[in-house]
């Protein structure tokens, strides 16, 4: 059982990746599914806890830009003995803005929202509590390249 946490800008490919790689064996939880909820964070956490209590893996498909968003998810995973896996979508603001502009209607995020997320976006680290971390990039052929992220300790000591 695991909690997969997707981390990246809006329109970075998170939802498409989630559908392709995780949805078949993870319960997908996204605040986008309940935009009009009074307390979306509370509702998200209730759904995460319900899935974990039932023994199901969860994929949290939101921007999750900082430890403030991902720490409660990591804590929930620990409470149920689940593994935490982070999927980092490195920021490419120009590409995200272009993909976002092609979204229909309410699916389009105002550019100010994209830039507000960019300001808060931080690369996750194993020391944040993740058991595994992967970097995900769009491969240009309708798919994704997924690579394990190096531990920050080993990459800090590696020469450039």
C-alpha positions, 0 to 999 in steps of 0.5 A: 500500500502506498501514497503517491504524491504528485508535485508540480505546476498546474498543466505540467502533466500530473493528471495525464501521468496519474491516469496512465501510470497510477489510476489502475491500482491507486484511488485518485484523490484530487481537489479538482473533483470537489472545487466547490467544497467548503473545506477541500483539504479536510475532504481530501484528507478524509478520502485519503484516510478512508482509502488507506483504512480500506487497504487501498493505495492512493494517488494525490493529484494536486500541485502539492507545492511545499511541505505544508501540503505534502506533510499531512499526506506523509503523516497519514501514510505513516499512520497506516503503514503505507509507503510514501512516493513522491513524483516531482514534475520539474517546473517548466513555466513556459510549457505549462502556460502553453498547455494551460492555454489549451485547456477548455473552460473552467479547466484553464487556470488563470496565469496568476495562479500558475505563477503563485504556485511557482513561487511556492514550489519546492523540490521534494527531498527524501529528508522530507519523509518520502520513501522514494522520489521520482522525477517525471518529465514529458517525453514529447511522444505522449508519454513520460520519462520517470527516473529515480531522484538521487538522494540529496546527500549523495548528490550534494557530495557529487562533483558537478 
